[in-house]
C-alpha cells in the first residue's frame, strides 16, 4: 500500500509538471509584445542624431555613414515576410525570442564596435532580428485578445507604442549622445532586451498558425532577395539620384524578383504567401492604404527635425523636445481610435484620421524661415500625428481581421512591410523634391524652408488621395471581402 501511494504521488507530481502553464494576464502579453515593437521602431530613428559622433569615432566615410542606416533598413524590410510566416509555422513565441535575442546581441556588438565594418555588420544583424521579432509582436497580441473591442484597444496600444518609438528616436538619441556617448544609442537596448526576454520566457505561451511545418524555400528566397534589393535601390536614390544605373538596376531587379515570387506562389502547394490573401478586400486595401499614407506620414519626423535644426537653429536635443507634443498626439490618436470604431466604423475612422493629418501637413507647408514654435512646429505637428495615430489603428485592425488565424503572422509581416517600404519610398521621393527646390545642401534658411514646404504640401495632397482611396476601397466592416 505505501508503495502504491508513493507511485500515485509521483505520477501526480509528473502530471503537474507536464500540465500546461497557466495563461498569463492579457495585459502582460500586451506589455511584452509592445515592448518588443517599441525597440524595433525606436532603432529605425534613434541612431540618426548619433551619426556624426559615429563617423568621428570610427572614421567612417560618408557612404559608410549612410550604410549605418541602410544596413538595418534593408535587412528589416527584406526579411519581414519570412519572419512573419516563420512565426505561423514554428511558433510565435519562439520567433519572438529568436528575433529579440538576435536584436539584443547585435545591439551589444554594435555598441562595442571598434571598426566601421563591425558596426555595419551589427546593424545588419539588428535588422534581421527586428524582421523576425516585429511580426510576432502583433500576432502574439491578437492571439491573446479575442476579436472585438478589447482587441481594438490592444492593437491601439501596439500602434501607439510603435509610433511613439519612432517619434522618441530623436529625443532619446539626443539625450544619450549628449549625456553619455553614441555607443549608448545601441547599448541601451541590451538591458531592456534582456528584461523583455526574461519576461517572454516566463510568461508568453506558444501559438502556431496551423499544422504545416514545411517552409516554402524558393518563395522565401525570392521575396527576401526582392524586398532587400528594392530597399537597396530606394536607399541609393538620395546619393545617386533616380536616373543613375546604381539606382535603376536594383529597383528593376527587385521588382522582377517580386514578380517571380508571385509566379512561384501561384504554383506552390504550400506557398509562403497564399495569393488568396491579396484577394481579400480588407487585407489588400488596408495594406495599400498603409503604404500610400505611410509614404507621407513617415517623412514628417525627418523633415520637422531638419527644419528645427537647419532653419530655426535648434540643437538635436532641443529638436527632440520640440516634437514631444507630436509624440504624445500620436499616442492619444491611437488610443482614442477604438472609442470611435463601434460608432463610426473602421473605414470612417481611418479616413477621418488621414484627413486630420492632411490638414496638419497643409498647415506645416506654410512654414517660414523665422517661424515661431507654437504655429510653425507644435500645432501642425500635433495635427499631423493625431491624424496618423487615429488612422493607423483601424487599418491594422482591418488587415488582421480579414485573414485566417493560420495566416496572422504573415499578415502582420505584410503590414510591417507595407509601412516600412512606404515610408522608405516616400522619404526618398520627398528628399529628392526638397533638394530640387532648395538647390543645394548648403543653401540658406529661406531656400531650405522652400524645399521643406514643398515636401509638406506634396504630402498633404498624397494624404487627401489616400483618404479618397480608403473611402472607396476599404470595407465598411471587416467581413466585406
Secondary structure, DSSP 4 states (H G I P E B T S, - for coil): -HHHHHHHHHHHHHHHHHSPPPPPPHHHHHHHHHHHHHHHHHHHHTTGGGHHHHHHHHT--HHHHHHHHHHHHHHHHHHHHHHHHHHHHH-HHHHHHHHHHHHHHHHHHHHT--SHHHHHHHHHHHHHHHHHHHHHHHHHHHHHS-TTHHHHHHHHHHHHHHHHHHHHHHHHHHHHHHHS-TTHHHHHHHHHHHHHHHHHHHH-----S-S-----HHHHHHHHHHHHHHHHHHHHHHHH-SSSHHHHHHHHHHHHHHHHHHHHHHH-TT-SS-GGGGGSHHHHHHHHHHHHHHHHHTHHHHHHHHIIIIIT---HHHHHHHTHHHHHHHHHHHHHHHHHHHHH-HHHHHHHHHHHHHHHHHHHTT--TT--HIIIIIHHHHHHHHHHHHHHHHHHHHHHHTS-GGGHHHHHHHHHHHHHHHHHHHHHHHHHHHHHHH--TT--HHHHHHHHHHHHHHHHHHHHHHHHHHHHHS-SSTT--
